[in-house]
Amino acid sequence: MKPLLITMGDPTGIGPEIIIQALLAGELSSTRPVIVAGDVAVLAQAARVFHVAARTEAVPGAPLLSHRLHLAGRELAVKNLSQLPVETLLPGRPDLACGRAMLDYIEWGCQACRSGQAAGLVTAPINKAAIHSAGCNFPGHTELLAERCQVEKVVMMLAGARLRVCLVTTHLPLSAVPATLSRAEIEATIRITDQALRDHCGVRTPQLAVLALNPHAGESGLFGDEEERLIVPAIAAARAAGIDASGPHSADTLFHFAARGAYDAVICMYHDQGLIPLKLLHFEDGVNVTLGLPIIRTSVDHGTAYDLVGTGTASSASLVAALRMAEEMAQKSAHLAAES
């Protein structure tokens, strides 16, 4: 069975620790093998945070892993892609070598998924400034993966058991959102979300709620015209294409119903419109999913948390949720492929 891959993320962040924490708790066991793309020495150092000694075993000739890490009666399969000097690494101080390593983990994981060797990619948090210094010209994981997969448009979905939100715009000043929105972008977000829910989430006929931008859905133009000018035409085009999309819905009431299962996903016009309710419900176990890629990619919904490095108190809940979601998506994708 094809494995799931976890990229270790920033070697000076909490990525290594939450991977070890999840392993020690028995949360990395699944129906599929799990391989970490990272650095065995950094992972062994992270084990010491939990007062556990790790033994490293080389695995020559294996196609996707190079080492096994043995600790506390458990083992972790690792593709060792860097040899960082762990004795000089400082929490929250990634250097150029760390930035290059973060990129190598992502690049290798993406290629393994694209070649069909792996079933999906789960990413731990990175330091964007560090990867930029190492020569990456993309804002983060998502844009880099889209370029490597030769995809022009992807959609950021944040998800938990009770709510899925998909963003038309992501990291923009709020003042820039109205000018950035377009009918084409809204329609593309609806279309990509619909297709991804069908292909990877086992939802045969997704019900999508499309939010308004303005209070009370613009109140017939009194509070803004983006609804009638952009959002309504985009919904109409999606419905004409056979997509079950409704709206524009007023954001102040829609989430009451969405959190109770009335919709399979909510299309949100800007970052905080979707992230505030999502994190209210799924602060620790929210998952970031990139829709529109030819590979399955999930991620933790948090950053490097430098203030928690070395304390052993960072929660692995989001990592475990991301792994479980990737596993479910891989199973449903395989089932759908077998049916077709």
C-alpha positions in Angstrom: 0.0 0.0 0.0 1.3 3.4 -0.9 2.6 5.4 2.1 1.6 8.8 3.4 4.5 11.3 3.7 5.0 13.9 6.4 7.4 16.7 5.8 9.3 17.7 9.0 9.0 21.4 8.4 11.3 23.9 10.2 14.0 22.0 12.0 14.0 24.8 14.7 10.3 24.9 15.1 7.8 22.5 16.7 7.5 20.2 13.6 10.0 17.6 14.8 8.5 17.6 18.3 4.9 17.1 17.3 5.9 14.3 15.0 7.7 12.5 17.9 4.8 13.3 20.3 2.3 11.8 17.9 4.5 8.7 17.4 4.9 8.2 21.2 1.1 8.5 21.6 0.5 5.8 18.9 -1.2 8.4 16.7 1.0 7.8 13.6 -0.3 4.2 13.1 -2.7 3.9 10.3 -3.8 1.5 7.6 -1.0 3.0 5.4 2.7 3.3 6.1 3.9 6.7 7.2 7.3 8.1 6.2 8.8 11.4 7.5 10.8 13.5 5.0 13.3 15.2 7.3 16.4 14.8 9.3 17.0 11.8 11.6 19.4 13.6 13.9 16.9 16.4 14.5 14.1 13.9 15.1 16.3 12.0 17.6 17.0 15.3 19.3 13.3 16.0 19.5 12.8 12.7 21.2 15.0 13.8 24.1 12.5 16.6 24.8 10.2 13.7 25.9 13.1 12.0 27.8 13.3 9.2 25.3 16.5 7.9 23.7 16.3 7.1 20.0 18.3 4.6 18.1 18.9 5.2 14.3 19.0 2.3 11.9 20.0 2.7 8.2 17.8 1.0 5.7 19.8 0.6 2.5 18.1 0.0 -0.8 14.6 1.0 0.2 12.9 3.2 -2.5 11.3 5.8 -0.2 13.0 5.6 3.2 16.6 5.6 4.3 16.4 5.1 8.0 14.3 3.9 10.9 14.2 5.6 14.2 13.6 3.3 17.2 12.3 4.8 20.4 10.1 3.6 23.3 9.1 0.5 21.6 8.0 2.3 18.5 9.7 3.0 15.1 9.5 5.9 12.7 10.4 5.5 9.0 12.5 8.5 7.8 13.8 9.7 4.4 16.9 11.5 5.6 17.2 14.5 3.4 19.5 16.8 5.4 22.4 16.4 7.8 22.0 19.5 10.0 24.4 20.1 12.9 21.8 19.6 15.7 24.2 20.8 18.4 24.2 24.3 16.9 20.5 24.6 16.0 18.7 27.2 18.1 14.8 27.3 18.6 13.3 29.9 16.2 16.7 30.7 14.5 16.6 28.8 11.2 19.7 29.5 9.1 20.3 29.1 5.4 20.9 25.4 5.7 17.6 25.0 7.5 15.8 26.9 4.8 17.3 24.7 2.1 16.4 21.6 4.1 12.7 22.7 4.4 12.6 23.1 0.7 14.2 19.7 0.1 11.6 18.0 2.3 8.8 19.6 0.3 10.3 19.0 -3.1 11.0 15.4 -2.4 7.6 14.8 -1.0 5.8 16.5 -3.9 7.8 14.5 -6.4 7.1 11.2 -4.7 3.4 11.9 -4.8 3.4 13.1 -8.4 5.3 10.0 -9.5 2.6 7.8 -7.8 5.0 6.4 -5.2 3.1 8.0 -2.3 -0.6 8.4 -1.6 -0.5 11.9 -0.1 1.6 14.6 1.5 1.1 16.1 5.1 3.2 19.2 5.8 4.5 20.5 9.1 5.0 24.3 9.5 7.8 26.1 7.8 9.5 29.5 8.2 8.7 31.5 5.1 11.6 33.9 5.5 14.0 31.0 5.7 12.8 29.4 2.5 13.0 32.7 0.8 16.6 33.1 1.8 17.3 29.7 0.4 16.0 30.8 -3.0 12.3 30.0 -2.9 10.4 32.8 -4.7 6.9 31.6 -3.4 5.1 32.9 -0.4 4.8 29.4 1.1 3.9 25.7 0.7 0.8 26.2 -1.3 2.2 28.3 -4.1 5.3 26.2 -4.4 3.3 23.0 -4.7 1.0 24.6 -7.3 4.0 25.6 -9.4 5.6 22.2 -9.1 2.4 20.5 -10.0 1.9 22.9 -12.9 -1.5 24.1 -11.6 -2.6 27.8 -12.1 -5.4 27.9 -9.5 -5.7 26.2 -6.2 -8.1 26.7 -3.3 -7.2 26.8 0.4 -9.7 24.8 2.5 -9.6 24.7 6.2 -11.5 21.8 7.7 -12.6 19.9 10.7 -15.3 17.4 11.5 -18.0 20.0 11.8 -17.0 22.6 9.2 -15.2 23.1 5.9 -14.4 26.6 4.7 -12.8 27.5 1.3 -11.3 30.9 0.6 -11.6 33.0 -2.6 -8.9 35.4 -1.4 -6.3 34.5 1.3 -3.5 36.6 2.7 -4.5 40.2 1.7 -5.1 43.4 3.5 -8.9 43.6 4.1 -8.9 46.9 2.2 -7.6 45.1 -0.9 -10.3 42.3 -0.9 -13.1 44.1 -2.8 -10.9 45.1 -5.7 -9.3 41.6 -5.8 -12.6 39.7 -6.0 -13.8 38.8 -9.4 -16.6 36.7 -10.8 -14.0 34.4 -12.4 -12.2 33.8 -9.1 -15.4 33.2 -7.2 -16.6 30.8 -9.9 -13.3 29.0 -10.0 -13.2 28.6 -6.3 -16.7 27.1 -6.3 -15.8 24.7 -9.2 -12.5 23.5 -7.7 -14.2 22.9 -4.3 -17.0 21.0 -5.9 -14.7 18.8 -7.9 -12.3 18.1 -4.9 -15.2 17.1 -2.6 -16.4 14.7 -5.2 -12.9 13.3 -6.1 -11.2 13.1 -2.7 -13.9 13.4 0.0 -16.5 11.0 -1.2 -19.3 13.7 -1.5 -21.3 12.7 -4.5 -23.3 15.9 -4.8 -21.6 18.7 -2.7 -23.9 21.4 -1.3 -22.0 24.6 -1.2 -22.9 27.8 0.6 -21.4 30.9 -1.0 -21.1 33.9 1.4 -21.7 37.5 0.7 -18.9 40.0 1.1 -21.0 42.7 2.8 -23.3 42.8 5.8 -26.8 41.4 5.1 -25.6 40.3 1.7 -25.4 43.9 0.6 -29.0 44.7 1.5 -30.0 45.2 -2.2 -27.0 47.5 -2.8 -27.4 49.6 0.3 -24.2 48.2 1.8 -22.3 47.4 -1.4 -22.8 46.1 -4.9 -20.3 43.1 -4.9 -23.1 40.6 -4.4 -25.1 41.6 -7.4 -22.1 42.5 -9.6 -19.8 39.5 -8.8 -21.1 36.9 -6.5 -24.6 36.3 -7.9 -23.4 35.8 -11.5 -20.6 33.4 -10.3 -23.2 31.3 -8.4 -25.5 31.3 -11.5 -22.7 30.1 -13.7 -21.8 27.4 -11.2 -25.4 26.2 -11.0 -25.6 26.2 -14.8 -22.6 23.8 -14.8 -24.5 21.4 -12.5 -23.0 22.5 -9.2 -25.3 22.8 -6.1 -24.2 26.2 -5.0 -26.5 28.7 -3.1 -26.2 32.3 -1.9 -25.0 34.9 -1.4 -25.6 34.0 2.2 -25.1 36.5 5.0 -22.0 35.4 7.0 -23.5 36.3 10.4 -26.1 33.6 10.1 -24.9 31.0 7.7 -22.3 29.4 10.0 -25.0 28.5 12.5 -26.4 26.1 9.9 -23.2 25.0 8.3 -21.8 23.9 11.6 -24.8 21.7 12.0 -24.2 19.9 8.7 -26.5 21.8 6.3 -23.6 22.3 3.8 -20.6 20.4 2.8 -18.4 23.5 2.5 -18.7 27.3 2.8 -17.1 29.5 0.1 -15.7 32.6 1.9 -14.7 35.8 0.3 -11.7 36.6 2.5 -9.4 35.0 5.1 -11.0 35.9 8.5 -14.5 35.5 7.2 -13.8 31.7 7.1 -11.0 31.3 9.6 -12.7 32.9 12.6 -15.6 30.3 12.8 -13.3 27.5 11.7 -10.9 28.1 14.5 -13.7 28.7 17.0 -14.8 25.1 16.4 -11.4 23.5 15.4 -8.7 25.5 17.1 -6.5 22.5 17.8 -7.6 19.9 15.2 -8.2 22.1 12.1 -6.6 21.0 8.9 -5.3 23.0 5.9 -6.1 21.2 2.6 -4.9 22.4 -0.8 -7.7 21.7 -3.4 -7.0 21.7 -7.1 -3.7 19.9 -7.0 -3.2 16.5 -8.7 -1.9 15.2 -5.4 -3.4 15.0 -1.9 -1.9 17.6 0.4 -3.0 18.4 3.9 -1.2 20.5 6.5 -1.3 21.5 10.1 -3.3 24.7 10.7 -0.7 26.4 12.8 2.8 27.9 12.6 6.2 27.0 13.9 5.3 28.1 17.5 8.9 29.0 18.4 7.9 29.8 22.0 7.0 26.2 22.6 10.1 24.5 21.1 11.8 22.3 23.6 9.0 22.4 26.1 7.1 19.3 24.9 3.8 21.2 25.4 3.0 21.8 21.7 -0.1 19.9 20.6 0.1 17.3 17.9 -3.7 17.3 17.4 -3.6 19.2 14.1 -0.9 17.0 12.7 -2.8 13.9 13.6 -6.0 15.4 12.1 -4.1 16.2 8.9 -2.7 12.7 8.7 -6.2 11.2 9.3 -7.7 13.5 6.6 -5.0 12.6 4.1 -5.6 8.9 4.8 -9.4 9.3 4.3 -8.9 11.3 1.1 -6.5 8.7 -0.3 -8.9 5.9 0.5 -11.9 7.6 -1.1 -9.9 8.6 -4.1 -8.8 5.0 -4.6 -12.3 3.8 -4.2 -13.6 6.3 -6.8 -10.8 5.3 -9.2 -11.8 1.6 -8.8 -15.4 2.4 -9.6 -14.6 4.3 -12.8 
